[in-house]
Amino acid sequence: MRIGELARKAGVSAQTIRFYERRRLLREPARTAGGYRNYERGDLESLVFIKWCQPLGFTLKEVRQLLRLHSAVASLPAGGATRKPSELESIVRMGEQKLASIEEKVKLLKGMEKQLRSLIQELRGRQVLVCPASKPRGRSSSK
């Protein structure tokens, strides 16, 4: 399929596809005799996977790693292995690390929310409009 069709099916622009190619998230596709990019079904699957990872907070570098791991796991025979492949364990580890990072950000955001709510409450109760950031500073009496 050509780049326009791939873009439509994946819900992205052709520029996005070219960007992912430059970043080596997508393979460089074969070209037709006329020089057009020729994509395969696997390229669409990779593109959908990339778009699925992004809202979860994964960086492009992390997405690249996940794509490699995803491909390795996807190529394993179905139902044959009784132990988890190392690629699957790596995916789980990356997910756990991202979750810990998100939890830390949530904790920080909740602290910011608490401070901001307190500030808003304080400002609502004031009769005189004074910026809370402009606290009186110690004056030196060197007149």
N, C-alpha and C positions, 0 to 999 in steps of 0.2 A: 504494500500500500504506500501511497505517497504521503508527504508530510502533512498536507491539508486534511486528508482523511484521518490520519493518525491524531492530529490535533483535535478534530471534531469528536472522534470517539473517546478521547481522553479528557475532553473538556478543557483544553489548554490552547495557547496560541502556538503558531509555528516558531515564533521567537523563543518561547519557553523551551521547546524541543531542542532548538539549536544551542541554547544556553546549557542545557543538561548534557548535550554532546560535548561542548567545549570543556565542561567540568568533569567529563568522563563518568557521568552517572548513567548515560545511555551509550551504547556502543556506537561506533561510527558505522552507519549503514552502507550496504552495497549501493552502487550507483548503476543506473541504467546507461545504455549507450548514449543517451541524450544528456547525461549528467544529473538526472533527477535522483534524489534519495529514494531508496526502496526499503521500506520497513517490513518487519515480520510481526506475527502475533505476539512473540515474546517481547518485542519492543513496547507494545501496548501494555502488556502485563507489567513490565518494569516501570513504565510511566505512571500507571495507576498505583503501583506500590509506592513510588516516590510521593505522589500526591496524598496518599493515605498516611505516610509517615510525618509529613510536614505539620499538620495541625496538632500532632502529638508532641511537638517541640523538638524534634530531632534536627540537628544541623545537617547541611549538605554532606559534610565529612562523615557524620554518623550514618546518614542515609546510604552513602556509598558502601560503608562496611556492612550495613544491614542487607543491601542488595546482594552482595557477594555471599553472605551467609544464607540468605533466603534462596538463592539459586542453588547452593550446595544442598540445602535441606530438601528443596523441591525435586532435586534429581535423585534422591534416595528411593530405593524400591519401597512401595507401600506395604506396610504391615510386616516387613521382613525382619527388621532389627528389634531386639528386645531391650537394648540400652539406648539411651539418648545420645545422638551424635554430638561431637564437640561443637559443631556449628550451632546446633539448637541451644546448647548450654550457653554459648556466647551471645545468642540473641536474648536469652533470658537475663543474662548479666547486664547487657546494655539496657534492657527494659527496666531492671531494678535500679540501675544508676540514674536513669532519666527520672524515674519515679521519686527517688530520694532528692534529686535536684528540684523537682516540682514541689515536693513537700516542704523543702527549705524556703522556696520562694513564697509559698502560701503562708508560712509562718511569718516571714518578713512583711508580707502584705497585710496580714491581720494586725500586726503591730502598728503599721502605718495607718491602717483604718482606725484603730483605737485612738491614736494620737490626733488624727484629723477630726474624729467625732468629738473628742474632748475640746479641741480648739474651737470648733464650730459652736459647741454649747457655751463655751466661755464668751465668745464674741456675741452671741445672741443675748446674753445677760448683761452686757455692758451698756451703759447709758451714753458714754462718751466714746466716739470712734477713735480708737488708737490702735495702730498696727501692733500685734503681739510680738512681732520680730524686733521692734524698735524699743527695747527695754532701756530704761535710764542707765547710763553708764556712770561709774564713779567719777566725780568731778575733782579735779585738782584745784586746791585753793591757793594758787600762786598769782594772786592779783597784785 
